Amino acid sequence: MRNWENIRDKAIPVLFIILVIAIWQLIVDFGVIARYILPSPWDVITICIAIIPEITEHIYTTLHEAVIGLLIAVILSVILAVLMDNFIIVRKALQPLLVVSQTVPIMVLAPLFVMWFGFGVLPKIMVVILVCFFPIVVSLLEGLSSLDQDLLNLMKSMKASRWQIFYLAKFPASLGSFFSGLKIAATYSIIGAVIGEWMGGKSGLGVYMTRVRQSFALDKVFAAILVIIILSMILFKIIELIQFLVMPWKRAMR
């Protein structure tokens, strides 16, 4: 019964996506919307395969910016979340700043980063860090705070040090929340890199999309969007695989 429910839960979104794509294809094929305004899914897939040699360098650039920015965001998030969890004064001081940092539109900050740091990879990486930082630190902080109070009191009664409490109890208990935030951040990282590239640069999917959009090649714009979706899903699945490997107790519960 459980296997059937799992198959059903996975099949429903797949069938819905197939239905949407089929309707989209029919709308374009029957001329309801002109192809130069909205390319059909088949047109997008065809041109995507055709331009792979053309955009390989752009894919590499965007992936490089996204991965580097994501890794730096993870390191900063872990450090900050641990400090905020252990020192209440740090938490009270920084928590409002974390919220404020997410209220400033990225489209406003990205041009400023370009003006301050040039058209290289640094401003793009900074955009990725800013986009990825918040969901990771908030999720990890919530996970660190969710440790069962009885277990915490037990460890304190056994004279466990703050470090022992952290790596024996708090950190393992927070891994689920940490990976939830990390999976969100992984999907944001590609988008963050593309937004940074929109502001200027020599290569990257954002730069490529700007060029083909200005030449009104909408099929190539949609193809670039398809590549961005695929890259985001690949990063998401990699994070899921890492979670599967480092959380064996979660596998045992299935």
Stockholm file with secondary structure:
# STOCKHOLM 1.0

chainA/1-254         MRNWENIRDKAIPVLFIILVIAIWQLIVDFGVIARYILPSPWDVITICIAIIPEITEHIYTTLHEAVIGLLIAVILSVILAVLMDNFIIVRKALQPLLVVSQTVPIMVLAPLFVMWFGFGVLPKIMVVILVCFFPIVVSLLEGLSSLDQDLLNLMKSMKASRWQIFYLAKFPASLGSFFSGLKIAATYSIIGAVIGEWMGGKSGLGVYMTRVRQSFALDKVFAAILVIIILSMILFKIIELIQFLVMPWKRAMR
#=GR chainA/1-254 SS CHHHHHHHHHHHHHHHHHHHHHHHHHHHHTTSSCTTTSCCHHHHHHHHHHTHHHHHHHHHHHHHHHHHHHHHHHHHHHHHHHHHHHCHHHHHHHHHHHHHHTTSCHHHHHHHHHHHHCSSHHHHHHHHHHHHHHHHHHHHHHHHHTSCHHHHHHHHHTTCCHHHHIIIIIHHHHHHHHHHHHHHHHHHHHHHHHHHHHTCCSSSHHHHHHHHHHTTCHHHHHHHHHHHHHHHHHHHHHHHHHHHHHCHHHHHTC
#=GC SS_cons         CHHHHHHHHHHHHHHHHHHHHHHHHHHHHTTSSCTTTSCCHHHHHHHHHHTHHHHHHHHHHHHHHHHHHHHHHHHHHHHHHHHHHHCHHHHHHHHHHHHHHTTSCHHHHHHHHHHHHCSSHHHHHHHHHHHHHHHHHHHHHHHHHTSCHHHHHHHHHTTCCHHHHIIIIIHHHHHHHHHHHHHHHHHHHHHHHHHHHHTCCSSSHHHHHHHHHHTTCHHHHHHHHHHHHHHHHHHHHHHHHHHHHHCHHHHHTC
//
